[in-house]
Amino acid sequence: MCGIMGYTGYEQASPIILEGLSRLEYRGYDSAGLAVQAPVKTTEPPPLQVAKACGRLQALIDKTRGGADLPGSCGIGHTRWATHGIPSKENAHPHISEDGCIAVVHNGIIENHYDLRRELIAEGVEFRSQTDTEVIVHLLSKACSNAPESEKASIIGSVLTRLKGAYALGILFADEPDIIYAVRRDSPLIIGCINNGKQQISGIMASDIPALLPLTRQVFYPEDGHIIKLTTQGISFYAYNNDTHTVTNVTKSYGDPVTLTLSENAARLGHYKHFMRKEIEEAPQAVKRTLESGLTDPDNPFFTDGALLASVQNIRMIACGSAYHACLVGKAAIESLCRVPVEVEIASEFRYREPVIPHPSHTLTVLVSQSGETADTVAALRLCKSMGIPTLGIVNVQGSTLAGEADHVFYTPAGPEIAVATTKAYCAQVAAMYLLALQLGRAKKVLSADEQEKLIRELTSVPEKMEQLISLESDLCRLSQELASARHIFFIGRGMDHALSMEGSLKLKEVSYIHAEAYAAGELKHGTISLIQDGTPVVALVTQPHLLHKTLSNVAEVKARGAYVICLTTAENILREGGLALSDVADRVIPLPATHPCFTPLIASVPLQLLAYHVSVARTLDPDKPRNLAKSVTVE
Ligand code: M6R
């Protein structure tokens, strides 16, 4: 959940690292720090230069005068999302050995850190922070003094054998100038490489691609457990052998770096005030690309492999947060269009409940994740694989853990998503669900070629309809002023609308801090309706023709108890024909363009996302970095 970045090369490292961290700040933003090797002027290596600051990265930038106070061309940095210990200068990374000669930045969790801490304290080590990370730096320091002549890669390897949990690490040693060591286990890490052709190599390590984009498009995705040595002569990869306590150079097995095709602007704010707003506007294109990719791209064979899809008898979908909500839409679409049973589960529940899967080899498990690094979703994937269940990962981030480990992968080409609250990636996930439904329906002969073609035609018109809705922004902005002072907001709907109301409610609460709850409209009167009083805002989703009158009855029930009803609907025409004006039942109506009922969640998600964004702005909050949250949840 933290962001780590390192650079060794021919430029000043600090400004480069600070810029990289600013592109990773969505991963954590409660404190930040830097460690840089001072330029060597004597034979004695000078201790590492370190700066830390509490709060947003800007505090560190100000404190170090944009990095000018820490000169040198090799360093590591970190932006933190607190797991162990409050956000404070002491707990901020990098963590430094007692002699000031080793620095470590860490993303992840060391699960056995209490045991290691106890052991180290008994040996006389004094801890300065409450973090799990600090044990690593002390273990390294001890290993170095026990075997001073050993290669550092092998020292690091021996320390890794003591650690349990997930980590991506950047390590600096004062006595190894211009070298960074990096390592990952179950946490994301990307290695970038700049080769300027004059045998001058610069190496970069970062938690995510946006940090690398201004510097290079040439990257490596290191394997779990490998130790990477970044130097100004080249990048080497090592595997550690636990039995012989030696390292083997495995650089050859990596071959050439992968070339990224993303533009630098993909992760830039441009003229927008916030990434969230920019990414909402990018959602229609993200959906369009997802549909093109699934329907025509030969590199994405999963959705066109009829034989594979025909063998699927039931589906289990597993995810967290908004990705879980995308799965709920998928369940409704697949069950309605293909009559194939679908179970949807929250990854953190699935992995610990000793699941019973009746026909493992005929159960397709679909794991959905924007980041591809969510700890619980990755663990659920591994559990499914261990049970012999075929897995499909629907993932946005190229080269992520989930993408690497699932049997089949479908990439949602939404591009980098920087705002913590997902918008365009959620829409792309929903689009992927529809692809699965349509291709599955065809493969299982539940949909005829004609029906499938008609649905595909309708689906490909959805991005344009989403774009039309962005033009409603000024109305939504006015509405958000009215909602900004609410204490509680309810979202209601039935069927697909209920799945979407869960996403609408999550979006609003995460960026506005207003308590929001989603309810199946028909369930309200079994308890929750007692919370409705004069003026309580209720957002009603009314897009499913076969449920129209049922939902409207529920709307009338809350209205009768004083609720202020905002209705998002595709059904204005139907109602008008029946002699009923929506204004009779709702205080505010947001009309949605008509489409096939299965596809309305995509269309309706645009106004819901815009509403959440504008309520956040109206409350003078930062929608891109909501308190307590991080983009990529790599801890369970
Ligand atoms: O990267 P993932 O899609 O696996 O992330 C899952 C959730 O953490 C994520 O959707 C979260 O709920 C977002 N903050 C929602 O906007």
Residues whose N, C-alpha, C, O or C-beta is under 5 A from the ligand:
A	BS01	M6R	C320 G321 S322 A323 V368 S369 Q370 S371 G372 T374 V420 A421 T422 K631 V633
